[in-house]
Amino acid sequence: MPVDRIIDAAVELVDEVGPGEFSMRLLAQRLQSSTATLYRHFAGKDEILVQVVDHVLGEVPRHFPDIADTSSWQERLVASAEALFRTLREHPKVVSLFDNHIPLGPRALAGREAAIGIMLAGGFAPEVAARAYTAVAHYVIGFAIQLPPAGAAGREETQDHRDFYSSLDPARYPATVTSAAFLPTSLDDEFHFGLQLLVDGLANHLPHPTASAFEGVAELE
């Protein structure tokens, strides 16, 4: 049985039942095969789940928008982070797999190379570029963990919440009451606002702050 077929089925199964319920037995049933066939390709469940993560990361380029060659490092970094977030939105049950291991598969390495390359081409020192990549990646995964399962209702911006915050004692909660009209915000709004704060803050770590174009570094492919 082709390995790609096994991985495709594994991704579908994790999307449905989550990594906790995923098993070699269920995967074999999905493939109308036997666990013995799976063990000829993989040592066990954990090895397959590593491949599931790498497969999902391989979908990130599909969400990467067409941007001009003259785009700044800020624009490219934001586009990369948003592409990862959109990918994880399609696989919310896969996100927990990022908790206990660092993705090291070929697609993960390609994504890391492209993201760090954006920072280096923007004029950042290697140490800052590496730390920036990690910070942004962890930021995206942290928000992705809050994504609801497919078909479930997510957090909604409701007037009821705003009315509640507005009704609080302004003497005790002056800041909350003052900001009540803007609470709560959607997860997407929070994500994009916070991402822009991160990117704006990174500019302070440039030797000579500049919106350098992304040149000479391979894009996500």
C-alpha angles and dihedrals in degrees: 000000000000114000091224090059090052093050093047090053091046092054091050091049095049089049088055105039105014127239093283094062095035114111141166089247094055091046092051089051091050090053093042087236138105133270088240089065091053093049090056087067104028135036091222150306096308093056091052092049090055087056091047091058092048091048091053092048087053088066093062096089089059088066096044108111126227106262131174121268087238093058116132124247087252092058093046094047092050091047091051093049092047091049090054091047093050090049093051090047087065091051106034094157091056093059094080088064089071090065098076107031143035110238109244102165122121094264092047090050091050091052092047091048092052095046095048088043090058090057095045092049088050090061102261123144114251093252093052092044091054094046091046091052091051093046094050093044092051090046092055093046091048091057092042090057087064093055113115120239116267110285094016123116114255129208110301131204103239134182088221091067092047091049089051093052090046091053095057121110105274090207091059100032105027095151094049094048091048090052097038094109089063098046127131110019126189121268090245092053091048091049096051094042093050092044091055090050090054093049093046090050093050090061088070089066095060115109087225109011110235140149092238119187118245103253135165096006123107115250124224106288 
